[in-house]
């Protein structure tokens, strides 16, 4: 039982880390920069740790910029204000994301400028053979180590981690929680101490200062663990914080 729970928790946080670090703060918001060689390393690491949940870095970056530009309007790519249920919102999000990632949707240049692309790699990472390979690996781990029937209930969650992470923020952090700032949308800080989402749940803070590397830090209890990893990587010269985040 302990092996499966450790596997699940590790996958939850590692998958989430690369989403918030690489897709969100780097691709969409350019809170820091990195060399092209380092960027490719993070593409590969993201694929390894997101696995069957791999999100297109380009598709996510473009779509998230659109979310900020049109937050809680009819043009928003995901908004509880305009979708009847969390399932309808996430299906709409998936449809728009896929169209952007596959270059089937025309979007304004302001949303695509500087968003990282590695088309050849993402064609492999987003392919069905890749998804099946990772899914088979997860299933093998469960066959080997699941000692209780209820542990198998965690497996479909692992298949869907990225959509679940997105739903928690895009739905719940626009409906529940507290606000530090009055902004022109419904964003809220979903958790006062973000033990679950590595800083992502400080959504109201983020909507106030989109390019800020630290999503927390406004109140004493707002601890953003991803930010401190960013500071470490900056100190090690793996990345370079943007001037606005270096002060």
C-alpha positions as CSV (number, residue, x, y, z in Angstrom):
1,X,0.0,0.0,0.0
2,X,2.8,2.4,0.9
3,X,4.5,2.0,-2.5
4,X,1.3,2.9,-4.4
5,X,0.5,5.9,-2.2
6,X,4.1,7.1,-2.6
7,X,3.9,6.6,-6.3
8,X,0.6,8.5,-6.5
9,X,1.7,11.4,-4.4
10,X,5.1,11.7,-6.2
11,X,3.3,11.7,-9.6
12,X,0.8,14.3,-8.4
13,X,3.5,16.8,-7.2
14,X,6.1,16.2,-9.9
15,X,3.5,16.5,-12.7
16,X,2.1,19.6,-11.1
17,X,5.6,21.1,-10.6
18,X,6.5,21.0,-14.3
19,X,3.1,22.4,-15.2
20,X,3.4,25.4,-12.9
21,X,7.2,25.9,-13.4
22,X,7.5,25.2,-17.1
23,X,4.1,25.6,-18.7
24,X,2.7,28.4,-16.6
25,X,5.5,30.6,-15.2
26,X,7.9,30.1,-18.0
27,X,5.9,29.5,-21.2
28,X,2.9,31.7,-20.5
29,X,4.4,34.5,-18.4
30,X,8.2,34.6,-18.9
31,X,8.8,35.1,-15.2
32,X,12.3,33.8,-16.0
33,X,14.4,32.9,-19.0
34,X,16.6,29.9,-19.8
35,X,18.9,28.8,-22.7
36,X,17.5,26.9,-25.6
37,X,19.4,23.8,-24.5
38,X,18.0,24.0,-21.0
39,X,14.6,24.5,-22.4
40,X,14.8,21.3,-24.3
41,X,15.9,19.5,-21.1
42,X,12.8,20.8,-19.4
43,X,10.6,19.6,-22.4
44,X,11.9,16.1,-21.9
45,X,11.6,16.2,-18.1
46,X,8.1,17.5,-18.4
47,X,7.2,14.5,-20.6
48,X,8.8,12.1,-18.2
49,X,7.0,13.4,-15.1
50,X,3.6,14.3,-16.7
51,X,3.7,11.1,-18.8
52,X,0.2,10.2,-20.1
53,X,-0.9,13.7,-19.0
54,X,1.7,15.6,-21.1
55,X,0.5,19.0,-22.0
56,X,1.7,20.9,-25.1
57,X,3.9,23.7,-23.8
58,X,3.0,25.8,-26.8
59,X,-0.8,25.0,-26.5
60,X,-0.8,25.7,-22.7
61,X,1.2,29.0,-23.0
62,X,-1.0,30.4,-25.7
63,X,-4.3,29.4,-24.1
64,X,-3.3,30.7,-20.7
65,X,-2.4,34.1,-22.1
66,X,-5.8,34.2,-23.7
67,X,-7.4,33.3,-20.3
68,X,-5.7,36.3,-18.7
69,X,-6.6,38.7,-21.5
70,X,-10.3,37.6,-21.5
71,X,-10.8,36.4,-17.9
72,X,-14.4,35.8,-17.0
73,X,-15.8,37.3,-20.2
74,X,-17.5,35.4,-23.0
75,X,-14.1,35.0,-24.8
76,X,-12.5,33.3,-21.8
77,X,-11.3,29.8,-22.6
78,X,-12.4,28.6,-19.2
79,X,-14.7,30.4,-16.8
80,X,-17.2,29.2,-14.3
81,X,-19.2,32.3,-15.0
82,X,-20.1,31.1,-18.5
83,X,-20.1,27.3,-18.1
84,X,-22.9,25.5,-16.3
85,X,-20.7,22.8,-14.8
86,X,-17.0,21.9,-14.2
87,X,-17.3,19.1,-16.8
88,X,-18.6,21.5,-19.5
89,X,-15.9,24.0,-18.7
90,X,-13.1,21.4,-18.9
91,X,-14.4,19.9,-22.1
92,X,-14.5,23.4,-23.6
93,X,-11.0,24.0,-22.4
94,X,-9.8,20.7,-23.9
95,X,-11.3,21.6,-27.3
96,X,-9.7,25.0,-27.4
97,X,-6.4,23.7,-26.1
98,X,-6.3,20.9,-28.8
99,X,-7.1,23.4,-31.5
100,X,-4.3,25.7,-30.4
101,X,-1.7,23.0,-29.9
102,X,-2.5,21.5,-33.3
103,X,-2.4,24.9,-35.0
104,X,-6.0,24.5,-36.1
105,X,-7.1,27.8,-34.4
106,X,-6.0,31.2,-35.5
107,X,-4.9,33.3,-32.5
108,X,-3.6,36.8,-32.2
109,X,0.2,37.3,-32.4
110,X,0.3,38.8,-28.9
111,X,-0.6,35.4,-27.5
112,X,2.0,33.4,-29.5
113,X,5.1,35.7,-29.2
114,X,7.9,34.0,-27.4
115,X,6.0,30.9,-26.5
116,X,8.4,27.9,-26.6
117,X,7.9,25.4,-29.4
118,X,9.5,22.0,-30.1
119,X,7.1,20.7,-32.7
120,X,8.9,17.4,-33.5
121,X,9.2,16.4,-29.8
122,X,5.7,17.4,-28.9
123,X,4.4,15.3,-31.8
124,X,5.9,12.3,-30.0
125,X,5.1,13.4,-26.5
126,X,1.4,14.1,-27.2
127,X,0.9,10.9,-29.4
128,X,-1.3,8.0,-28.5
129,X,1.6,5.6,-28.4
130,X,3.2,7.8,-25.8
131,X,0.0,8.0,-23.7
132,X,-0.5,4.2,-23.9
133,X,3.1,3.5,-23.0
134,X,2.9,5.7,-19.8
135,X,-0.5,4.3,-19.0
136,X,0.8,0.7,-19.3
137,X,3.7,1.6,-17.0
138,X,1.4,3.0,-14.3
139,X,-0.9,0.0,-14.6
140,X,2.1,-2.4,-14.2
141,X,3.1,-0.6,-11.0
142,X,-0.4,-1.1,-9.6
143,X,-0.3,-4.8,-10.6
144,X,2.9,-5.2,-8.8
145,X,2.3,-3.3,-5.6
146,X,-1.5,-2.6,-5.1
147,X,-2.4,-4.7,-2.0
148,X,-5.9,-3.3,-1.4
149,X,-8.7,-3.0,-4.0
150,X,-9.4,0.7,-3.2
151,X,-5.9,1.6,-4.3
152,X,-7.0,0.9,-7.9
153,X,-9.3,3.9,-7.6
154,X,-6.2,6.1,-7.8
155,X,-5.1,4.8,-11.1
156,X,-7.7,6.6,-13.3
157,X,-6.8,9.8,-11.4
158,X,-3.2,9.4,-12.5
159,X,-4.3,9.0,-16.1
160,X,-6.1,12.4,-15.8
161,X,-3.8,14.4,-13.5
162,X,-3.3,17.4,-15.8
163,X,-7.0,18.0,-16.4
164,X,-7.7,17.5,-12.7
165,X,-5.0,20.1,-11.7
166,X,-6.5,22.5,-14.3
167,X,-10.1,21.9,-13.0
168,X,-9.1,22.6,-9.4
169,X,-7.8,26.1,-10.3
170,X,-9.9,27.1,-13.2
171,X,-13.2,26.2,-11.4
172,X,-12.7,26.2,-7.7
173,X,-10.2,29.1,-7.5
174,X,-12.8,31.3,-9.4
175,X,-15.6,30.3,-7.0
176,X,-14.3,29.7,-3.5
177,X,-11.7,31.3,-1.3
178,X,-10.6,34.8,-0.4
179,X,-9.3,37.8,-2.3
180,X,-6.3,40.1,-1.6
181,X,-7.1,42.2,-4.6
182,X,-10.2,43.5,-6.3
183,X,-9.5,42.7,-9.9
184,X,-11.8,42.6,-12.9
185,X,-12.5,38.9,-12.7
186,X,-13.7,36.3,-10.1
187,X,-10.2,34.9,-9.2
188,X,-9.7,33.9,-5.6
189,X,-7.0,32.4,-3.4
190,X,-8.5,28.9,-3.0
191,X,-6.3,27.8,-0.1
192,X,-4.8,30.0,2.7
193,X,-1.8,27.5,2.9
194,X,-1.3,25.8,-0.4
195,X,-0.2,22.3,0.5
196,X,-2.1,20.9,-2.6
197,X,-1.2,22.9,-5.7
198,X,2.4,24.2,-5.2
199,X,1.4,27.8,-5.1
200,X,-1.1,27.7,-8.0
201,X,-4.1,28.1,-5.7
202,X,-3.1,31.8,-4.9
203,X,-5.0,32.6,-8.1
204,X,-6.2,36.1,-7.1
205,X,-2.6,37.1,-6.3
206,X,-1.6,35.7,-9.7
207,X,-4.3,37.5,-11.6
208,X,-3.2,40.8,-10.0
209,X,0.4,40.3,-11.0
210,X,0.6,37.8,-13.8
211,X,4.3,37.9,-14.5
212,X,5.3,37.7,-10.8
213,X,7.3,34.5,-10.1
214,X,6.0,34.3,-6.5
215,X,2.3,33.6,-6.4
216,X,2.2,33.8,-2.7
217,X,3.8,36.1,-0.1
218,X,1.1,38.7,0.1
219,X,-0.1,37.5,3.5
220,X,2.1,35.7,6.1
221,X,0.6,32.3,5.5
222,X,0.9,32.4,1.7
223,X,3.8,30.1,1.0
224,X,4.6,29.3,-2.6
225,X,7.0,26.3,-2.7
226,X,7.6,26.6,-6.5
227,X,9.0,30.1,-6.0
228,X,11.7,28.9,-3.7
229,X,12.7,26.2,-6.2
230,X,12.8,29.0,-8.8
231,X,15.1,31.0,-6.5
232,X,17.4,28.0,-6.1
233,X,17.5,27.3,-9.9
234,X,18.3,31.0,-10.5
235,X,21.1,30.9,-7.9
236,X,22.5,27.8,-9.7
237,X,22.3,29.7,-13.0
238,X,20.0,27.1,-14.5
239,X,17.5,29.9,-15.2
240,X,17.6,33.6,-14.9
241,X,14.8,35.5,-13.2
242,X,13.4,38.4,-15.2
243,X,14.5,41.9,-13.9
244,X,11.0,42.6,-12.4
245,X,11.4,39.4,-10.3
246,X,15.0,39.9,-9.3
247,X,14.3,42.9,-7.0
